[in-house]
Amino acid sequence: MRIIAIEEHYILAKQREHLDASWLPDKHRRQIDATIDQRLSDMDACGIDLQVLSVPAAQPSALPAEIVVPMYQDFNNDLHSVVMGHPDRFAAFAALPASEPDDAAAELERAVTDLGFVGAMISGTVVGRFLDHPDYVPIWETAARLDVPIYLHPGPAPMPVMDSYYSGFRKPVNLMLANGGYGWHYETSLHAVRLIVAGVLDRWPNLKLILGHLGEGLPFHLSRLDEVLTPLTDRPDKPISSYVRSNFWFTTSGYFHNGPFELARQAIGDDRLIFSVDYPFADNRQACDWFTQLDLEPETRRQIAHQTAEKLLGLR
């Protein structure tokens, strides 16, 4: 059975020199520094046929357009070179200079039409704002026209939030509380809900959005959102859950636990779940062993393993 993983990060050499990985487990540090051959070996050992690569690129808040725009173009050019080295094993999501929305839209267009990328990934808020702000209309217009998904990935919280919510402990605890341990999952699910409430999906009803980590906690809150928030929106006749089920896909990245998986199945349906690992920050073997032991019908397993990703991203 073919296995495709779509939240698989690739740290470029120019990024690695600025990345503090000292607080990560030894295995994850090794994976961050893995060569392409080592990455492929890790994939082969667990039966992963294809990774959709993404550059982890939180939006810089203080860089001018003349720096940030070519920087993201370079990111995508370098990632394209990696994909072209092994086009049967890799595809890619574009990184976008979202702090410059018109340039971000143009870069999305270039990445999809010229480089063959399958969509884009945006990590966290952009200069402290969520993507429901009117400034980001060019990005949504372009994604909808090109019919490619935007992966809403977590990113660092704005500094006032960090100082207020995620401080007071040792630095590693503060960082993990703010990021992968808790905070950024809920900020990302809030990001998704804001897009719905703001009417982004009414304006572009064919827009495709991806959330990792089994929906970033959204499945747990979906019924509550329908009950108490939907009646206050501009579309009280259309539950928030209906947007989630028509415009979103969830991946399994980093969340290899049966209970949350079953909740995500109930929330969004098997045909909108996609296998992912979150490499190099999670382990291929753990992800594949967990996926193998799930009690799934063969057709459902094939859907999650590769068919839904192939259809959504146009993969072969």
C-alpha positions as protocol buffer text, in pm:
chain_id: "A"
residue {
  index: 1
  type: MET
  ca { x: 0 y: 0 z: 0 }
}
residue {
  index: 2
  type: ARG
  ca { x: 129 y: 342 z: -93 }
}
residue {
  index: 3
  type: ILE
  ca { x: 189 y: 586 z: 194 }
}
residue {
  index: 4
  type: ILE
  ca { x: 208 y: 963 z: 146 }
}
residue {
  index: 5
  type: ALA
  ca { x: 298 y: 1200 z: 430 }
}
residue {
  index: 6
  type: ILE
  ca { x: 224 y: 1568 z: 379 }
}
residue {
  index: 7
  type: GLU
  ca { x: 345 y: 1764 z: 684 }
}
residue {
  index: 8
  type: GLU
  ca { x: 712 y: 1686 z: 646 }
}
residue {
  index: 9
  type: HIS
  ca { x: 947 y: 1975 z: 702 }
}
residue {
  index: 10
  type: TYR
  ca { x: 1279 y: 2038 z: 534 }
}
residue {
  index: 11
  type: ILE
  ca { x: 1522 y: 2273 z: 704 }
}
residue {
  index: 12
  type: LEU
  ca { x: 1739 y: 2448 z: 448 }
}
residue {
  index: 13
  type: ALA
  ca { x: 2108 y: 2492 z: 525 }
}
residue {
  index: 14
  type: LYS
  ca { x: 2063 y: 2870 z: 539 }
}
residue {
  index: 15
  type: GLN
  ca { x: 1797 y: 2820 z: 808 }
}
residue {
  index: 16
  type: ARG
  ca { x: 1982 y: 2556 z: 1010 }
}
residue {
  index: 17
  type: GLU
  ca { x: 2256 y: 2796 z: 1114 }
}
residue {
  index: 18
  type: HIS
  ca { x: 1992 y: 3008 z: 1292 }
}
residue {
  index: 19
  type: LEU
  ca { x: 1792 y: 2720 z: 1442 }
}
residue {
  index: 20
  type: ASP
  ca { x: 1845 y: 2641 z: 1810 }
}
residue {
  index: 21
  type: ALA
  ca { x: 1777 y: 2267 z: 1831 }
}
residue {
  index: 22
  type: SER
  ca { x: 1961 y: 2213 z: 2157 }
}
residue {
  index: 23
  type: TRP
  ca { x: 1642 y: 2148 z: 2352 }
}
residue {
  index: 24
  type: LEU
  ca { x: 1517 y: 1877 z: 2116 }
}
residue {
  index: 25
  type: PRO
  ca { x: 1573 y: 1505 z: 2177 }
}
residue {
  index: 26
  type: ASP
  ca { x: 1888 y: 1362 z: 2018 }
}
residue {
  index: 27
  type: LYS
  ca { x: 1692 y: 1164 z: 1759 }
}
residue {
  index: 28
  type: HIS
  ca { x: 1509 y: 1473 z: 1636 }
}
residue {
  index: 29
  type: ARG
  ca { x: 1832 y: 1670 z: 1615 }
}
residue {
  index: 30
  type: ARG
  ca { x: 1976 y: 1392 z: 1400 }
}
residue {
  index: 31
  type: GLN
  ca { x: 1671 y: 1401 z: 1176 }
}
residue {
  index: 32
  type: ILE
  ca { x: 1695 y: 1779 z: 1138 }
}
residue {
  index: 33
  type: ASP
  ca { x: 2050 y: 1738 z: 1011 }
}
residue {
  index: 34
  type: ALA
  ca { x: 1976 y: 1432 z: 797 }
}
residue {
  index: 35
  type: THR
  ca { x: 2107 y: 1430 z: 443 }
}
residue {
  index: 36
  type: ILE
  ca { x: 1866 y: 1355 z: 159 }
}
residue {
  index: 37
  type: ASP
  ca { x: 1994 y: 997 z: 150 }
}
residue {
  index: 38
  type: GLN
  ca { x: 1936 y: 962 z: 525 }
}
residue {
  index: 39
  type: ARG
  ca { x: 1586 y: 1106 z: 490 }
}
residue {
  index: 40
  type: LEU
  ca { x: 1506 y: 862 z: 211 }
}
residue {
  index: 41
  type: SER
  ca { x: 1645 y: 578 z: 420 }
}
residue {
  index: 42
  type: ASP
  ca { x: 1420 y: 682 z: 709 }
}
residue {
  index: 43
  type: MET
  ca { x: 1124 y: 684 z: 471 }
}
residue {
  index: 44
  type: ASP
  ca { x: 1212 y: 346 z: 320 }
}
residue {
  index: 45
  type: ALA
  ca { x: 1249 y: 184 z: 661 }
}
residue {
  index: 46
  type: CYS
  ca { x: 885 y: 264 z: 737 }
}
residue {
  index: 47
  type: GLY
  ca { x: 734 y: 228 z: 390 }
}
residue {
  index: 48
  type: ILE
  ca { x: 670 y: 598 z: 324 }
}
residue {
  index: 49
  type: ASP
  ca { x: 665 y: 643 z: -51 }
}
residue {
  index: 50
  type: LEU
  ca { x: 638 y: 1021 z: -80 }
}
residue {
  index: 51
  type: GLN
  ca { x: 679 y: 1324 z: 143 }
}
residue {
  index: 52
  type: VAL
  ca { x: 529 y: 1665 z: 71 }
}
residue {
  index: 53
  type: LEU
  ca { x: 805 y: 1894 z: 193 }
}
residue {
  index: 54
  type: SER
  ca { x: 763 y: 2235 z: 351 }
}
residue {
  index: 55
  type: VAL
  ca { x: 1009 y: 2491 z: 478 }
}
residue {
  index: 56
  type: PRO
  ca { x: 930 y: 2583 z: 840 }
}
residue {
  index: 57
  type: ALA
  ca { x: 919 y: 2959 z: 801 }
}
residue {
  index: 58
  type: ALA
  ca { x: 739 y: 3163 z: 1066 }
}
residue {
  index: 59
  type: GLN
  ca { x: 658 y: 3508 z: 933 }
}
residue {
  index: 60
  type: PRO
  ca { x: 925 y: 3766 z: 1022 }
}
residue {
  index: 61
  type: SER
  ca { x: 774 y: 4081 z: 1167 }
}
residue {
  index: 62
  type: ALA
  ca { x: 1045 y: 4339 z: 1111 }
}
residue {
  index: 63
  type: LEU
  ca { x: 1192 y: 4272 z: 768 }
}
residue {
  index: 64
  type: PRO
  ca { x: 1117 y: 4510 z: 478 }
}
residue {
  index: 65
  type: ALA
  ca { x: 969 y: 4381 z: 153 }
}
residue {
  index: 66
  type: GLU
  ca { x: 1298 y: 4414 z: -35 }
}
residue {
  index: 67
  type: ILE
  ca { x: 1446 y: 4153 z: 200 }
}
residue {
  index: 68
  type: VAL
  ca { x: 1158 y: 3924 z: 285 }
}
residue {
  index: 69
  type: VAL
  ca { x: 1022 y: 3871 z: -69 }
}
residue {
  index: 70
  type: PRO
  ca { x: 1347 y: 3749 z: -231 }
}
residue {
  index: 71
  type: MET
  ca { x: 1420 y: 3547 z: 83 }
}
residue {
  index: 72
  type: TYR
  ca { x: 1102 y: 3343 z: 37 }
}
residue {
  index: 73
  type: GLN
  ca { x: 1167 y: 3312 z: -335 }
}
residue {
  index: 74
  type: ASP
  ca { x: 1505 y: 3163 z: -248 }
}
residue {
  index: 75
  type: PHE
  ca { x: 1343 y: 2925 z: -1 }
}
residue {
  index: 76
  type: ASN
  ca { x: 1112 y: 2795 z: -271 }
}
residue {
  index: 77
  type: ASN
  ca { x: 1385 y: 2775 z: -534 }
}
residue {
  index: 78
  type: ASP
  ca { x: 1601 y: 2570 z: -299 }
}
residue {
  index: 79
  type: LEU
  ca { x: 1310 y: 2345 z: -205 }
}
residue {
  index: 80
  type: HIS
  ca { x: 1230 y: 2297 z: -573 }
}
residue {
  index: 81
  type: SER
  ca { x: 1586 y: 2176 z: -628 }
}
residue {
  index: 82
  type: VAL
  ca { x: 1538 y: 1916 z: -355 }
}
residue {
  index: 83
  type: VAL
  ca { x: 1215 y: 1794 z: -511 }
}
residue {
  index: 84
  type: MET
  ca { x: 1365 y: 1777 z: -860 }
}
residue {
  index: 85
  type: GLY
  ca { x: 1645 y: 1559 z: -726 }
}
residue {
  index: 86
  type: HIS
  ca { x: 1387 y: 1293 z: -637 }
}
residue {
  index: 87
  type: PRO
  ca { x: 1056 y: 1384 z: -802 }
}
residue {
  index: 88
  type: ASP
  ca { x: 917 y: 1037 z: -739 }
}
residue {
  index: 89
  type: ARG
  ca { x: 972 y: 1075 z: -362 }
}
residue {
  index: 90
  type: PHE
  ca { x: 906 y: 1443 z: -290 }
}
residue {
  index: 91
  type: ALA
  ca { x: 653 y: 1717 z: -363 }
}
residue {
  index: 92
  type: ALA
  ca { x: 635 y: 2058 z: -194 }
}
residue {
  index: 93
  type: PHE
  ca { x: 425 y: 2329 z: -35 }
}
residue {
  index: 94
  type: ALA
  ca { x: 540 y: 2684 z: -101 }
}
residue {
  index: 95
  type: ALA
  ca { x: 654 y: 2923 z: 170 }
}
residue {
  index: 96
  type: LEU
  ca { x: 493 y: 3264 z: 126 }
}
residue {
  index: 97
  type: PRO
  ca { x: 606 y: 3613 z: 233 }
}
residue {
  index: 98
  type: ALA
  ca { x: 259 y: 3673 z: 375 }
}
residue {
  index: 99
  type: SER
  ca { x: 362 y: 3999 z: 541 }
}
residue {
  index: 100
  type: GLU
  ca { x: 355 y: 4135 z: 183 }
}
residue {
  index: 101
  type: PRO
  ca { x: 21 y: 3996 z: 60 }
}
residue {
  index: 102
  type: ASP
  ca { x: 45 y: 4097 z: -305 }
}
residue {
  index: 103
  type: ASP
  ca { x: 395 y: 3953 z: -328 }
}
residue {
  index: 104
  type: ALA
  ca { x: 278 y: 3642 z: -143 }
}
residue {
  index: 105
  type: ALA
  ca { x: 1 y: 3590 z: -398 }
}
residue {
  index: 106
  type: ALA
  ca { x: 250 y: 3631 z: -681 }
}
residue {
  index: 107
  type: GLU
  ca { x: 487 y: 3384 z: -519 }
}
residue {
  index: 108
  type: LEU
  ca { x: 205 y: 3133 z: -473 }
}
residue {
  index: 109
  type: GLU
  ca { x: 126 y: 3168 z: -844 }
}
residue {
  index: 110
  type: ARG
  ca { x: 492 y: 3120 z: -938 }
}
residue {
  index: 111
  type: ALA
  ca { x: 541 y: 2825 z: -707 }
}
residue {
  index: 112
  type: VAL
  ca { x: 235 y: 2640 z: -838 }
}
residue {
  index: 113
  type: THR
  ca { x: 253 y: 2724 z: -1208 }
}
residue {
  index: 114
  type: ASP
  ca { x: 631 y: 2738 z: -1261 }
}
residue {
  index: 115
  type: LEU
  ca { x: 772 y: 2513 z: -988 }
}
residue {
  index: 116
  type: GLY
  ca { x: 491 y: 2258 z: -973 }
}
residue {
  index: 117
  type: PHE
  ca { x: 423 y: 2300 z: -601 }
}
residue {
  index: 118
  type: VAL
  ca { x: 97 y: 2153 z: -469 }
}
residue {
  index: 119
  type: GLY
  ca { x: -13 y: 2443 z: -246 }
}
residue {
  index: 120
  type: ALA
  ca { x: 135 y: 2655 z: 29 }
}
residue {
  index: 121
  type: MET
  ca { x: 197 y: 2651 z: 402 }
}
residue {
  index: 122
  type: ILE
  ca { x: 159 y: 2957 z: 625 }
}
residue {
  index: 123
  type: SER
  ca { x: 284 y: 2926 z: 982 }
}
residue {
  index: 124
  type: GLY
  ca { x: 99 y: 3121 z: 1249 }
}
residue {
  index: 125
  type: THR
  ca { x: -11 y: 3480 z: 1254 }
}
residue {
  index: 126
  type: VAL
  ca { x: 143 y: 3738 z: 1022 }
}
residue {
  index: 127
  type: VAL
  ca { x: 289 y: 4047 z: 1191 }
}
residue {
  index: 128
  type: GLY
  ca { x: 51 y: 3974 z: 1479 }
}
residue {
  index: 129
  type: ARG
  ca { x: -262 y: 3940 z: 1262 }
}
residue {
  index: 130
  type: PHE
  ca { x: -470 y: 3643 z: 1160 }
}
residue {
  index: 131
  type: LEU
  ca { x: -534 y: 3577 z: 793 }
}
residue {
  index: 132
  type: ASP
  ca { x: -897 y: 3687 z: 813 }
}
residue {
  index: 133
  type: HIS
  ca { x: -770 y: 4047 z: 795 }
}
residue {
  index: 134
  type: PRO
  ca { x: -874 y: 4216 z: 467 }
}
residue {
  index: 135
  type: ASP
  ca { x: -511 y: 4273 z: 372 }
}
residue {
  index: 136
  type: TYR
  ca { x: -474 y: 3903 z: 294 }
}
residue {
  index: 137
  type: VAL
  ca { x: -745 y: 3888 z: 27 }
}
residue {
  index: 138
  type: PRO
  ca { x: -486 y: 3849 z: -255 }
}
residue {
  index: 139
  type: ILE
  ca { x: -361 y: 3523 z: -101 }
}
residue {
  index: 140
  type: TRP
  ca { x: -710 y: 3374 z: -75 }
}
residue {
  index: 141
  type: GLU
  ca { x: -810 y: 3491 z: -421 }
}
residue {
  index: 142
  type: THR
  ca { x: -504 y: 3327 z: -572 }
}
residue {
  index: 143
  type: ALA
  ca { x: -537 y: 3001 z: -379 }
}
residue {
  index: 144
  type: ALA
  ca { x: -903 y: 2973 z: -480 }
}
residue {
  index: 145
  type: ARG
  ca { x: -831 y: 3050 z: -845 }
}
residue {
  index: 146
  type: LEU
  ca { x: -544 y: 2802 z: -862 }
}
residue {
  index: 147
  type: ASP
  ca { x: -753 y: 2547 z: -669 }
}
residue {
  index: 148
  type: VAL
  ca { x: -467 y: 2458 z: -433 }
}
residue {
  index: 149
  type: PRO
  ca { x: -483 y: 2420 z: -55 }
}
residue {
  index: 150
  type: ILE
  ca { x: -331 y: 2639 z: 212 }
}
residue {
  index: 151
  type: TYR
  ca { x: -188 y: 2446 z: 505 }
}
residue {
  index: 152
  type: LEU
  ca { x: -247 y: 2648 z: 824 }
}
residue {
  index: 153
  type: HIS
  ca { x: 51 y: 2548 z: 1032 }
}
residue {
  index: 154
  type: PRO
  ca { x: 122 y: 2671 z: 1385 }
}
residue {
  index: 155
  type: GLY
  ca { x: 378 y: 2943 z: 1444 }
}
residue {
  index: 156
  type: PRO
  ca { x: 515 y: 3143 z: 1735 }
}
residue {
  index: 157
  type: ALA
  ca { x: 262 y: 3357 z: 1917 }
}
residue {
  index: 158
  type: PRO
  ca { x: 305 y: 3737 z: 1913 }
}
residue {
  index: 159
  type: MET
  ca { x: 535 y: 3856 z: 2190 }
}
residue {
  index: 160
  type: PRO
  ca { x: 259 y: 4016 z: 2403 }
}
residue {
  index: 161
  type: VAL
  ca { x: 83 y: 3676 z: 2406 }
}
residue {
  index: 162
  type: MET
  ca { x: 409 y: 3498 z: 2485 }
}
residue {
  index: 163
  type: ASP
  ca { x: 477 y: 3732 z: 2774 }
}
residue {
  index: 164
  type: SER
  ca { x: 125 y: 3709 z: 2915 }
}
residue {
  index: 165
  type: TYR
  ca { x: 38 y: 3342 z: 2859 }
}
residue {
  index: 166
  type: TYR
  ca { x: 363 y: 3149 z: 2825 }
}
residue {
  index: 167
  type: SER
  ca { x: 612 y: 3285 z: 3075 }
}
residue {
  index: 168
  type: GLY
  ca { x: 706 y: 3228 z: 3436 }
}
residue {
  index: 169
  type: PHE
  ca { x: 878 y: 2890 z: 3402 }
}
residue {
  index: 170
  type: ARG
  ca { x: 1212 y: 2761 z: 3283 }
}
residue {
  index: 171
  type: LYS
  ca { x: 1284 y: 2853 z: 2920 }
}
residue {
  index: 172
  type: PRO
  ca { x: 1226 y: 2500 z: 2779 }
}
residue {
  index: 173
  type: VAL
  ca { x: 892 y: 2480 z: 2961 }
}
residue {
  index: 174
  type: ASN
  ca { x: 787 y: 2825 z: 2839 }
}
residue {
  index: 175
  type: LEU
  ca { x: 877 y: 2733 z: 2481 }
}
residue {
  index: 176
  type: MET
  ca { x: 698 y: 2399 z: 2481 }
}
residue {
  index: 177
  type: LEU
  ca { x: 392 y: 2542 z: 2658 }
}
residue {
  index: 178
  type: ALA
  ca { x: 371 y: 2813 z: 2394 }
}
residue {
  index: 179
  type: ASN
  ca { x: 439 y: 2588 z: 2099 }
}
residue {
  index: 180
  type: GLY
  ca { x: 414 y: 2215 z: 2038 }
}
residue {
  index: 181
  type: GLY
  ca { x: 308 y: 2122 z: 2390 }
}
residue {
  index: 182
  type: TYR
  ca { x: -13 y: 2323 z: 2393 }
}
residue {
  index: 183
  type: GLY
  ca { x: -38 y: 2685 z: 2285 }
}
residue {
  index: 184
  type: TRP
  ca { x: 10 y: 2681 z: 1912 }
}
residue {
  index: 185
  type: HIS
  ca { x: -246 y: 2406 z: 1859 }
}
residue {
  index: 186
  type: TYR
  ca { x: -521 y: 2617 z: 2006 }
}
residue {
  index: 187
  type: GLU
  ca { x: -405 y: 2933 z: 1833 }
}
residue {
  index: 188
  type: THR
  ca { x: -422 y: 2747 z: 1501 }
}
residue {
  index: 189
  type: SER
  ca { x: -772 y: 2614 z: 1565 }
}
residue {
  index: 190
  type: LEU
  ca { x: -872 y: 2970 z: 1659 }
}
residue {
  index: 191
  type: HIS
  ca { x: -720 y: 3082 z: 1328 }
}
residue {
  index: 192
  type: ALA
  ca { x: -944 y: 2836 z: 1143 }
}
residue {
  index: 193
  type: VAL
  ca { x: -1258 y: 2945 z: 1329 }
}
residue {
  index: 194
  type: ARG
  ca { x: -1182 y: 3313 z: 1265 }
}
residue {
  index: 195
  type: LEU
  ca { x: -1162 y: 3246 z: 890 }
}
residue {
  index: 196
  type: ILE
  ca { x: -1507 y: 3089 z: 906 }
}
residue {
  index: 197
  type: VAL
  ca { x: -1663 y: 3364 z: 1118 }
}
residue {
  index: 198
  type: ALA
  ca { x: -1506 y: 3636 z: 902 }
}
residue {
  index: 199
  type: GLY
  ca { x: -1677 y: 3496 z: 594 }
}
residue {
  index: 200
  type: VAL
  ca { x: -1361 y: 3395 z: 406 }
}
residue {
  index: 201
  type: LEU
  ca { x: -1519 y: 3063 z: 310 }
}
residue {
  index: 202
  type: ASP
  ca { x: -1842 y: 3230 z: 202 }
}
residue {
  index: 203
  type: ARG
  ca { x: -1650 y: 3455 z: -34 }
}
residue {
  index: 204
  type: TRP
  ca { x: -1439 y: 3167 z: -171 }
}
residue {
  index: 205
  type: PRO
  ca { x: -1649 y: 2853 z: -114 }
}
residue {
  index: 206
  type: ASN
  ca { x: -1405 y: 2630 z: -303 }
}
residue {
  index: 207
  type: LEU
  ca { x: -1112 y: 2724 z: -77 }
}
residue {
  index: 208
  type: LYS
  ca { x: -920 y: 2425 z: 57 }
}
residue {
  index: 209
  type: LEU
  ca { x: -755 y: 2440 z: 400 }
}
residue {
  index: 210
  type: ILE
  ca { x: -545 y: 2184 z: 586 }
}
residue {
  index: 211
  type: LEU
  ca { x: -490 y: 2157 z: 960 }
}
residue {
  index: 212
  type: GLY
  ca { x: -232 y: 1928 z: 1116 }
}
residue {
  index: 213
  type: HIS
  ca { x: -223 y: 1749 z: 1449 }
}
residue {
  index: 214
  type: LEU
  ca { x: -567 y: 1591 z: 1398 }
}
residue {
  index: 215
  type: GLY
  ca { x: -733 y: 1928 z: 1364 }
}
residue {
  index: 216
  type: GLU
  ca { x: -543 y: 2124 z: 1632 }
}
residue {
  index: 217
  type: GLY
  ca { x: -810 y: 2049 z: 1896 }
}
residue {
  index: 218
  type: LEU
  ca { x: -1095 y: 2168 z: 1677 }
}
residue {
  index: 219
  type: PRO
  ca { x: -1283 y: 1833 z: 1678 }
}
residue {
  index: 220
  type: PHE
  ca { x: -1320 y: 1853 z: 2056 }
}
residue {
  index: 221
  type: HIS
  ca { x: -1483 y: 2197 z: 2039 }
}
residue {
  index: 222
  type: LEU
  ca { x: -1690 y: 2162 z: 1722 }
}
residue {
  index: 223
  type: SER
  ca { x: -2028 y: 2086 z: 1881 }
}
residue {
  index: 224
  type: ARG
  ca { x: -1979 y: 2365 z: 2132 }
}
residue {
  index: 225
  type: LEU
  ca { x: -1896 y: 2610 z: 1853 }
}
residue {
  index: 226
  type: ASP
  ca { x: -2212 y: 2513 z: 1668 }
}
residue {
  index: 227
  type: GLU
  ca { x: -2420 y: 2563 z: 1979 }
}
residue {
  index: 228
  type: VAL
  ca { x: -2291 y: 2894 z: 2111 }
}
residue {
  index: 229
  type: LEU
  ca { x: -2105 y: 3072 z: 1830 }
}
residue {
  index: 230
  type: THR
  ca { x: -2292 y: 2986 z: 1511 }
}
residue {
  index: 231
  type: PRO
  ca { x: -2612 y: 3172 z: 1618 }
}
residue {
  index: 232
  type: LEU
  ca { x: -2410 y: 3494 z: 1654 }
}
residue {
  index: 233
  type: THR
  ca { x: -2246 y: 3480 z: 1311 }
}
residue {
  index: 234
  type: ASP
  ca { x: -2363 y: 3636 z: 985 }
}
residue {
  index: 235
  type: ARG
  ca { x: -2474 y: 3289 z: 874 }
}
residue {
  index: 236
  type: PRO
  ca { x: -2669 y: 3153 z: 1174 }
}
residue {
  index: 237
  type: ASP
  ca { x: -2837 y: 2898 z: 945 }
}
residue {
  index: 238
  type: LYS
  ca { x: -2502 y: 2740 z: 853 }
}
residue {
  index: 239
  type: PRO
  ca { x: -2318 y: 2570 z: 1140 }
}
residue {
  index: 240
  type: ILE
  ca { x: -1947 y: 2624 z: 1180 }
}
residue {
  index: 241
  type: SER
  ca { x: -1907 y: 2247 z: 1159 }
}
residue {
  index: 242
  type: SER
  ca { x: -2047 y: 2248 z: 805 }
}
residue {
  index: 243
  type: TYR
  ca { x: -1761 y: 2472 z: 690 }
}
residue {
  index: 244
  type: VAL
  ca { x: -1511 y: 2247 z: 861 }
}
residue {
  index: 245
  type: ARG
  ca { x: -1654 y: 1941 z: 687 }
}
residue {
  index: 246
  type: SER
  ca { x: -1665 y: 2106 z: 344 }
}
residue {
  index: 247
  type: ASN
  ca { x: -1345 y: 2312 z: 333 }
}
residue {
  index: 248
  type: PHE
  ca { x: -1095 y: 2150 z: 569 }
}
residue {
  index: 249
  type: TRP
  ca { x: -875 y: 1842 z: 578 }
}
residue {
  index: 250
  type: PHE
  ca { x: -693 y: 1717 z: 889 }
}
residue {
  index: 251
  type: THR
  ca { x: -362 y: 1534 z: 904 }
}
residue {
  index: 252
  type: THR
  ca { x: -230 y: 1296 z: 1169 }
}
residue {
  index: 253
  type: SER
  ca { x: 99 y: 1484 z: 1207 }
}
residue {
  index: 254
  type: GLY
  ca { x: 255 y: 1430 z: 1548 }
}
residue {
  index: 255
  type: TYR
  ca { x: -68 y: 1294 z: 1703 }
}
residue {
  index: 256
  type: PHE
  ca { x: -41 y: 915 z: 1707 }
}
residue {
  index: 257
  type: HIS
  ca { x: -314 y: 844 z: 1961 }
}
residue {
  index: 258
  type: ASN
  ca { x: -630 y: 642 z: 1906 }
}
residue {
  index: 259
  type: GLY
  ca { x: -873 y: 856 z: 2106 }
}
residue {
  index: 260
  type: PRO
  ca { x: -804 y: 1188 z: 1928 }
}
residue {
  index: 261
  type: PHE
  ca { x: -798 y: 1001 z: 1597 }
}
residue {
  index: 262
  type: GLU
  ca { x: -1146 y: 857 z: 1652 }
}
residue {
  index: 263
  type: LEU
  ca { x: -1273 y: 1200 z: 1754 }
}
residue {
  index: 264
  type: ALA
  ca { x: -1131 y: 1351 z: 1435 }
}
residue {
  index: 265
  type: ARG
  ca { x: -1300 y: 1077 z: 1230 }
}
residue {
  index: 266
  type: GLN
  ca { x: -1634 y: 1165 z: 1386 }
}
residue {
  index: 267
  type: ALA
  ca { x: -1578 y: 1538 z: 1338 }
}
residue {
  index: 268
  type: ILE
  ca { x: -1471 y: 1546 z: 973 }
}
residue {
  index: 269
  type: GLY
  ca { x: -1508 y: 1200 z: 818 }
}
residue {
  index: 270
  type: ASP
  ca { x: -1256 y: 943 z: 700 }
}
residue {
  index: 271
  type: ASP
  ca { x: -1236 y: 1095 z: 352 }
}
residue {
  index: 272
  type: ARG
  ca { x: -1082 y: 1416 z: 493 }
}
residue {
  index: 273
  type: LEU
  ca { x: -809 y: 1260 z: 704 }
}
residue {
  index: 274
  type: ILE
  ca { x: -455 y: 1235 z: 567 }
}
residue {
  index: 275
  type: PHE
  ca { x: -160 y: 1046 z: 711 }
}
residue {
  index: 276
  type: SER
  ca { x: 136 y: 1262 z: 811 }
}
residue {
  index: 277
  type: VAL
  ca { x: 434 y: 1236 z: 1044 }
}
residue {
  index: 278
  type: ASP
  ca { x: 571 y: 1589 z: 1113 }
}
residue {
  index: 279
  type: TYR
  ca { x: 924 y: 1478 z: 1027 }
}
residue {
  index: 280
  type: PRO
  ca { x: 1188 y: 1566 z: 1146 }
}
residue {
  index: 281
  type: PHE
  ca { x: 1010 y: 1674 z: 1467 }
}
residue {
  index: 282
  type: ALA
  ca { x: 832 y: 1338 z: 1495 }
}
residue {
  index: 283
  type: ASP
  ca { x: 935 y: 983 z: 1420 }
}
residue {
  index: 284
  type: ASN
  ca { x: 846 y: 794 z: 1103 }
}
residue {
  index: 285
  type: ARG
  ca { x: 854 y: 458 z: 1278 }
}
residue {
  index: 286
  type: GLN
  ca { x: 622 y: 567 z: 1558 }
}
residue {
  index: 287
  type: ALA
  ca { x: 376 y: 715 z: 1307 }
}
residue {
  index: 288
  type: CYS
  ca { x: 373 y: 413 z: 1078 }
}
residue {
  index: 289
  type: ASP
  ca { x: 351 y: 158 z: 1359 }
}
residue {
  index: 290
  type: TRP
  ca { x: 56 y: 345 z: 1506 }
}
residue {
  index: 291
  type: PHE
  ca { x: -118 y: 373 z: 1170 }
}
residue {
  index: 292
  type: THR
  ca { x: -67 y: 1 z: 1103 }
}
residue {
  index: 293
  type: GLN
  ca { x: -237 y: -103 z: 1426 }
}
residue {
  index: 294
  type: LEU
  ca { x: -549 y: 107 z: 1373 }
}
residue {
  index: 295
  type: ASP
  ca { x: -865 y: -97 z: 1326 }
}
residue {
  index: 296
  type: LEU
  ca { x: -965 y: 33 z: 981 }
}
residue {
  index: 297
  type: GLU
  ca { x: -1142 y: -112 z: 683 }
}
residue {
  index: 298
  type: PRO
  ca { x: -898 y: -163 z: 393 }
}
residue {
  index: 299
  type: GLU
  ca { x: -1059 y: 108 z: 182 }
}
residue {
  index: 300
  type: THR
  ca { x: -1049 y: 357 z: 471 }
}
residue {
  index: 301
  type: ARG
  ca { x: -682 y: 277 z: 530 }
}
residue {
  index: 302
  type: ARG
  ca { x: -605 y: 339 z: 163 }
}
residue {
  index: 303
  type: GLN
  ca { x: -794 y: 668 z: 172 }
}
residue {
  index: 304
  type: ILE
  ca { x: -598 y: 800 z: 468 }
}
residue {
  index: 305
  type: ALA
  ca { x: -266 y: 655 z: 354 }
}
residue {
  index: 306
  type: HIS
  ca { x: -262 y: 799 z: 3 }
}
residue {
  index: 307
  type: GLN
  ca { x: -588 y: 837 z: -191 }
}
residue {
  index: 308
  type: THR
  ca { x: -714 y: 1157 z: -27 }
}
residue {
  index: 309
  type: ALA
  ca { x: -373 y: 1323 z: -53 }
}
residue {
  index: 310
  type: GLU
  ca { x: -348 y: 1225 z: -418 }
}
residue {
  index: 311
  type: LYS
  ca { x: -686 y: 1376 z: -495 }
}
residue {
  index: 312
  type: LEU
  ca { x: -645 y: 1693 z: -290 }
}
residue {
  index: 313
  type: LEU
  ca { x: -291 y: 1771 z: -405 }
}
residue {
  index: 314
  type: GLY
  ca { x: -299 y: 1628 z: -756 }
}
residue {
  index: 315
  type: LEU
  ca { x: -27 y: 1374 z: -676 }
}
residue {
  index: 316
  type: ARG
  ca { x: 40 y: 1067 z: -888 }
}
